[in-house]
Amino acid sequence: MGGFNYILGLQAMSQMATAIDNAAAAKRYSALADEARHRFHTDFYNPAMHAYVSALCNCHIYFVAVCAFAVRLTRKWLDAGWR
């Protein structure tokens, strides 16, 4: 799923922060990736179908769902003081 690239980007940021010895940023990006992964799974996985439901949806619906997911998490993080 294309939207999962957002989570992969957060993981990459954590790894890069570790590589430059910025432990605080690495921890922050890792926590963001963990939360995003959890929300992504919660929002899109259908246990009855054993599949991520957006993989079966129309592309336009999928795009809107991923954008809504990213906006909701970003607002939450900004409201919590993440910068």
Secondary structure, 3 states (H helix, E strand, C coil): CCCHHHHHHHHHHHHHHHHCCCHHHHHHHHHHHHHHHHHHHHHHEECCCCEEHHHHCCHHHHHHHHHHHHHHHHHHHHHCCCC
